[in-house]
């Protein structure tokens, strides 16, 4: 029997944080950097436990996205992963349903950067591909991020979006999207 737990990063005890990081290392086949893990902290985590074993994780953190002349409060999805031996059982959907509920109640929009493998999963859930250009508000100013143009997805909530316009994210170390 699995159990979903929602908790803010500050509520995760050391063992839970270590379990989440270890799970993501396995789920991403060793490609979860320290910066990627840092990006997943500071917001709400959805954790699916099977007894004492963490089998799925995802988090939503607040970011500022610039669009249409406005700074929008975005619920940005990070660190969605399921243990490889538990994939295909609906755990990623359970995690995303919890995170999407948080986004719909607390943010202007949801956003995420998807791997090629997960695009169908997100679009089936109603996430829309960003068709316009992407950028980052870097220390030197606004800078285009054309390498990210095809992997950004949004979940419209409160604010009308021009999906063919420009979308810029706030700066952070590592992958900006």
PEPEUR-V722704 format. One record per pair of residues at least 12 apart in sequence whose ideal C-beta (glycine too) atoms are under 7 Angstrom apart, sorted by the first residue. I is the first residue (numbers start at 1). J is the second residue. Records with the same first field share a line. If there is no record, write none. Layout:
# PEPEUR-V722704
I->J, J
This chain:
# PEPEUR-V722704
2->48, 49, 50, 55
3->49
4->46, 48, 94, 98
5->47, 49
6->44, 46, 98
7->45, 47
8->44
9->41, 42, 43, 45
12->45
19->54
20->45, 47, 54, 57
21->37
23->54, 57, 81, 83
24->37, 57, 79, 81
26->83, 84
27->81, 82, 83, 84
28->81
33->174
35->173, 174
36->174
39->78, 172, 174
40->59, 78, 79
42->61
43->59, 60, 61, 62
44->59, 60, 102
45->57, 59
46->58, 95, 98, 99
48->91, 94, 95
55->82, 83, 86, 91
56->82, 91, 92, 94, 95
57->79, 81, 95
58->77, 79, 80, 95, 96, 99
59->78, 79
60->75, 76, 77, 99, 102, 103
61->76, 78
62->75
63->76, 169, 170
64->170
65->111, 167, 168, 169
66->137, 168
67->161, 165, 167
68->162, 165
72->108, 109, 159
73->107, 108
74->107, 108, 109, 110, 111
75->102, 103, 106, 107, 110
76->111, 112
77->99, 110, 112
80->92, 95, 96
92->121
96->125
100->155
103->155, 157
104->157
107->157
108->157, 158, 159
109->154, 155, 156, 157, 159, 161
110->154, 155, 157
111->152, 154
112->153
113->148, 151, 152, 177
114->151, 153
122->153
126->155
127->153, 154, 155
128->153, 154, 156, 163
129->153
130->152, 153, 154, 163, 167
131->163, 164
132->163, 164, 165, 166, 167
133->149, 166
134->148, 149, 152, 167, 177
135->166, 168
136->168, 169, 171, 176
137->168, 170, 171
138->171
139->171
142->168
145->176, 177
148->177
152->167, 177
